[in-house]
Amino acid sequence: MTYHLPLEITREDHLWMARSAAVRGLLVTGETLDALFAELPHVTQALYEASQVSGWVFAKDAPDAKLENIVWVFELPHPILQAA
């Protein structure tokens, strides 16, 4: 089963940030969008592994999700679309 999880992307000063309300603790940053997207799999993997060891649910909207079944759905505020 595939799970579509929200990923909110914002820009503050000179830093891009990605967060997801569905994944506790997910915060990925990068000076460019390319850097942010390159870092996303590493941070996601680390959080997933931590959730498995700790026994907490990785994604609240998809309690049985495995990493290979997650598809990120990007949410970009309108002003950021113009800045990118």
C-alpha positions as CSV (number, residue, x, y, z in Angstrom):
1,M,0.0,0.0,0.0
2,T,1.2,3.5,-0.9
3,Y,0.9,6.3,1.6
4,H,0.9,10.0,0.5
5,L,2.2,12.1,3.3
6,P,2.3,15.9,3.3
7,L,5.6,17.7,3.2
8,E,5.4,21.5,3.8
9,I,8.2,23.4,2.2
10,T,9.0,26.9,3.4
11,R,11.8,29.4,3.1
12,E,13.1,31.5,6.0
13,D,15.8,33.9,5.3
14,H,18.3,32.0,3.1
15,L,17.2,28.5,4.2
16,W,14.7,26.1,2.8
17,M,12.8,23.9,5.3
18,A,10.7,20.9,5.0
19,R,8.3,19.6,7.7
20,S,5.6,17.1,7.8
21,A,2.7,17.1,10.3
22,A,2.4,13.4,9.7
23,V,5.9,12.5,10.9
24,R,7.0,13.6,14.4
25,G,10.3,15.4,14.5
26,L,10.8,15.7,10.7
27,L,12.7,18.8,9.9
28,V,15.0,19.0,6.8
29,T,16.9,22.1,5.8
30,G,19.0,23.1,2.9
31,E,20.4,26.3,1.4
32,T,18.9,25.2,-1.9
33,L,15.9,23.1,-2.8
34,D,18.4,20.5,-4.4
35,A,20.2,20.3,-1.1
36,L,17.0,19.9,0.9
37,F,15.7,17.1,-1.4
38,A,19.1,15.4,-1.2
39,E,19.0,15.4,2.6
40,L,15.3,14.3,2.9
41,P,15.9,10.6,2.4
42,H,18.7,10.5,5.0
43,V,16.7,12.3,7.7
44,T,13.6,10.2,6.9
45,Q,15.6,7.0,7.2
46,A,17.1,8.1,10.5
47,L,13.6,9.0,11.9
48,Y,12.1,5.7,10.6
49,E,14.9,3.7,12.3
50,A,14.5,5.6,15.5
51,S,10.7,4.9,15.5
52,Q,11.3,1.2,15.0
53,V,13.8,1.1,18.0
54,S,11.6,3.3,20.2
55,G,8.3,1.6,19.3
56,W,6.6,4.8,18.3
57,V,4.5,5.2,15.1
58,F,6.6,6.7,12.3
59,A,3.7,8.4,10.4
60,K,0.5,9.1,12.4
61,D,-1.7,8.9,9.3
62,A,0.0,5.6,8.2
63,P,0.9,3.6,11.3
64,D,2.1,0.5,9.3
65,A,3.9,2.4,6.6
66,K,7.3,1.3,5.5
67,L,9.7,3.8,3.9
68,E,9.4,2.2,0.4
69,N,5.6,2.8,0.6
70,I,5.8,6.6,1.3
71,V,5.3,9.2,-1.3
72,W,5.8,12.8,-0.3
73,V,3.1,15.3,-1.4
74,F,4.7,18.8,-1.5
75,E,2.9,21.8,-0.2
76,L,4.4,25.1,-1.3
77,P,2.9,28.4,-0.1
78,H,2.1,30.6,-3.1
79,P,4.8,33.3,-2.5
80,I,7.5,30.7,-2.4
81,L,6.4,29.4,-5.8
82,Q,7.1,32.8,-7.2
83,A,10.5,33.0,-5.4
84,A,11.7,29.6,-6.6
